[in-house]
Amino acid sequence: MEKLIEVRWHGRGGQGAVTASKLLATSALAEDKYIQAFPEYGPERMGAPIQSFTRISKTPIKIHCHVTHPNIVVVLDSTLLRAVDVTEGLTEDGVLIINTEESAAEIRKKLNLKGRKVYTVDASKIAQETIGKPLPNTPLIGALIKATGLLTLNNVLADIEDKFKKKFSSKIVEGNINAIKRAYQEVKGE
C-alpha cells in the first residue's frame, strides 16, 4: 500500500456500517498505519441509508472531508443498489464488495458497471449462521481483506478479537471471528 486508500461503506442504520468502518481502521492502526474512520449522519433512524468512511495510509492523513472518490466501496444491504448510486466516484481501479446472494457477474450486469472489480458474498447468511444475527458488518471485513489484501487477515482477527473480548461474551467473539474467516473464504469476484 503506497497511497492513501479510501473506503466508503453503504448500509442501513443498525447494520453496523459505522462499527465496520472503525474496526477496519483500528486494525490498520495495529499494523502501524495512519487512519481515519467516521460516519456521515443525518436524521437517520433504524433502517435508513447511511454512509461511513475509512481512510488508511502509510503516511499522515491531512484531509478531513468525506470520501468522494473511494478506492473501495462496501455495501452492507443490496437493496441500497436501487436507492443509492453506490458506485458514485468509485475509482477506475476500484473494488466494489456487496452483501448479496447474487454473483459478481449478476451485480456487474445489474449496475451496468464497466471496469473495476466486483466481489459478492452472502454476509447476512454467514452472520446468521455464525453469530446468530444477520449483521453483515464483520463478515464484510473478511471479504474486504480477501478482495483487496489491504491488511493481514491474522492481524485483523487478533485486533478484533482483542477489542470484542472486552465487551462481549466468548460466544459472540468466536462467532464474529468465524464470520470474518468464512466471508474471507467465500467471497467471489470478477
C-alpha positions as CSV (number, residue, x, y, z in Angstrom):
1,M,0.0,0.0,0.0
2,E,1.8,3.1,-1.2
3,K,-1.0,5.6,-1.4
4,L,-4.0,6.7,0.6
5,I,-6.8,4.2,0.5
6,E,-10.3,5.4,1.0
7,V,-13.2,3.1,1.8
8,R,-16.9,4.1,1.6
9,W,-19.4,1.9,3.5
10,H,-23.1,1.9,2.5
11,G,-25.6,0.4,4.9
12,R,-28.8,1.0,6.7
13,G,-29.0,2.2,10.3
14,G,-28.4,-0.7,12.6
15,Q,-26.4,-2.9,10.3
16,G,-23.1,-2.0,11.7
17,A,-21.5,0.1,8.9
18,V,-20.1,2.6,11.3
19,T,-18.7,-0.2,13.5
20,A,-17.1,-1.9,10.5
21,S,-15.5,1.3,9.4
22,K,-14.0,1.8,12.8
23,L,-12.9,-1.9,13.2
24,L,-11.1,-1.7,9.8
25,A,-9.4,1.5,10.9
26,T,-8.2,0.2,14.2
27,S,-7.0,-3.0,12.6
28,A,-4.9,-0.8,10.2
29,L,-3.6,1.2,13.2
30,A,-2.4,-2.1,14.7
31,E,-0.4,-2.5,11.5
32,D,1.2,0.9,12.1
33,K,-0.8,2.7,9.5
34,Y,-2.4,6.1,9.8
35,I,-6.2,6.1,9.9
36,Q,-9.5,8.0,9.9
37,A,-12.9,6.5,10.4
38,F,-16.1,8.5,10.6
39,P,-19.8,8.3,9.7
40,E,-21.9,10.7,7.8
41,Y,-25.0,11.2,9.9
42,G,-28.2,13.0,9.2
43,P,-31.7,12.4,10.7
44,E,-31.2,8.7,10.3
45,R,-33.3,6.1,12.0
46,M,-33.1,2.3,12.2
47,G,-33.2,1.1,8.6
48,A,-32.4,4.5,6.9
49,P,-29.5,4.6,4.4
50,I,-26.2,5.7,5.9
51,Q,-22.6,6.1,4.9
52,S,-19.4,5.6,6.9
53,F,-15.8,6.2,5.8
54,T,-12.4,4.7,6.4
55,R,-9.0,6.1,5.3
56,I,-5.8,4.2,5.6
57,S,-2.3,5.4,4.7
58,K,1.4,4.8,5.4
59,T,1.8,8.5,5.8
60,P,-0.1,11.1,7.9
61,I,-3.6,11.9,6.5
62,K,-4.0,15.6,6.1
63,I,-7.5,15.7,4.5
64,H,-10.6,16.0,6.7
65,C,-13.7,15.6,4.5
66,H,-16.0,12.8,3.5
67,V,-14.8,10.3,0.8
68,T,-15.9,11.3,-2.7
69,H,-13.6,9.1,-4.8
70,P,-13.3,5.8,-2.9
71,N,-10.9,3.0,-3.8
72,I,-13.2,0.5,-2.2
73,V,-17.0,0.6,-1.7
74,V,-18.6,-1.9,0.6
75,V,-22.4,-2.4,0.5
76,L,-24.0,-4.0,3.6
77,D,-27.5,-4.1,2.1
78,S,-28.1,-4.9,-1.6
79,T,-31.5,-3.2,-1.5
80,L,-29.5,0.1,-1.5
81,L,-28.5,-0.7,-5.1
82,R,-32.0,0.5,-6.1
83,A,-31.9,3.6,-3.8
84,V,-28.3,4.9,-3.9
85,D,-25.6,5.2,-6.6
86,V,-23.1,3.1,-4.6
87,T,-20.6,3.4,-7.5
88,E,-20.6,7.2,-7.5
89,G,-16.9,8.4,-7.6
90,L,-15.5,4.8,-7.4
91,T,-12.0,5.0,-8.9
92,E,-11.4,3.2,-12.2
93,D,-9.3,0.6,-10.5
94,G,-11.7,0.5,-7.6
95,V,-13.2,-2.5,-5.8
96,L,-17.0,-3.0,-5.1
97,I,-17.9,-5.5,-2.4
98,I,-21.6,-6.3,-1.9
99,N,-23.5,-8.4,0.6
100,T,-25.8,-10.4,-1.7
101,E,-26.7,-13.9,-2.8
102,E,-26.1,-12.8,-6.4
103,S,-22.9,-13.4,-8.3
104,A,-20.4,-10.7,-9.1
105,A,-21.3,-11.1,-12.8
106,E,-25.0,-10.5,-12.0
107,I,-24.2,-7.4,-10.0
108,R,-21.9,-6.0,-12.7
109,K,-24.8,-6.5,-15.2
110,K,-27.4,-5.0,-12.9
111,L,-25.3,-1.9,-12.3
112,N,-24.0,-1.8,-15.9
113,L,-20.6,-1.4,-14.5
114,K,-17.6,-1.3,-16.7
115,G,-14.1,-1.9,-15.4
116,R,-13.5,-2.1,-11.6
117,K,-13.5,-5.3,-9.6
118,V,-16.8,-6.6,-8.2
119,Y,-17.0,-9.1,-5.3
120,T,-20.0,-10.6,-3.7
121,V,-20.6,-12.7,-0.5
122,D,-23.7,-13.6,1.4
123,A,-22.5,-11.9,4.6
124,S,-26.0,-11.8,6.2
125,K,-26.3,-15.6,5.9
126,I,-22.8,-16.1,7.2
127,A,-23.6,-13.8,10.2
128,Q,-26.9,-15.6,10.9
129,E,-25.1,-19.0,10.9
130,T,-22.0,-17.9,12.9
131,I,-23.3,-15.1,15.2
132,G,-27.0,-15.8,15.3
133,K,-28.0,-12.5,13.9
134,P,-27.9,-11.3,10.2
135,L,-25.5,-8.5,10.9
136,P,-23.2,-8.3,7.8
137,N,-20.6,-5.9,9.1
138,T,-17.9,-8.2,10.4
139,P,-18.1,-10.8,7.6
140,L,-17.7,-8.0,5.1
141,I,-14.4,-7.1,6.8
142,G,-13.2,-10.6,5.9
143,A,-14.4,-10.2,2.4
144,L,-12.7,-6.8,2.0
145,I,-9.4,-8.2,3.3
146,K,-9.5,-11.1,0.8
147,A,-10.6,-8.9,-2.1
148,T,-8.0,-6.2,-1.6
149,G,-5.1,-7.6,0.5
150,L,-5.3,-4.2,2.3
151,L,-4.4,-5.7,5.7
152,T,-3.3,-9.1,7.0
153,L,-6.1,-11.4,8.0
154,N,-4.4,-12.7,11.1
155,N,-3.7,-9.2,12.3
156,V,-7.3,-8.2,11.7
157,L,-8.6,-11.2,13.5
158,A,-6.3,-10.6,16.5
159,D,-7.2,-6.9,16.7
160,I,-11.0,-7.5,16.5
161,E,-10.8,-10.4,19.0
162,D,-8.9,-8.2,21.4
163,K,-11.5,-5.4,21.1
164,F,-14.5,-7.7,21.3
165,K,-13.5,-9.7,24.3
166,K,-13.6,-6.6,26.4
167,K,-17.3,-6.1,25.5
168,F,-18.8,-9.4,24.5
169,S,-19.2,-13.0,25.6
170,S,-16.7,-15.5,24.3
171,K,-19.5,-17.0,22.2
172,I,-20.1,-13.7,20.4
173,V,-16.4,-13.1,19.9
174,E,-15.9,-16.6,18.5
175,G,-19.0,-16.1,16.2
176,N,-17.6,-12.9,14.8
177,I,-14.1,-14.3,14.2
178,N,-15.7,-17.3,12.4
179,A,-17.9,-15.0,10.4
180,I,-14.8,-13.0,9.2
181,K,-12.9,-16.2,8.3
182,R,-15.9,-17.6,6.4
183,A,-16.5,-14.5,4.4
184,Y,-12.8,-14.4,3.6
185,Q,-13.1,-17.9,2.2
186,E,-16.4,-17.5,0.4
187,V,-16.2,-14.1,-1.3
188,K,-16.2,-14.4,-5.0
189,G,-15.2,-11.8,-7.6
190,E,-14.5,-10.9,-11.2
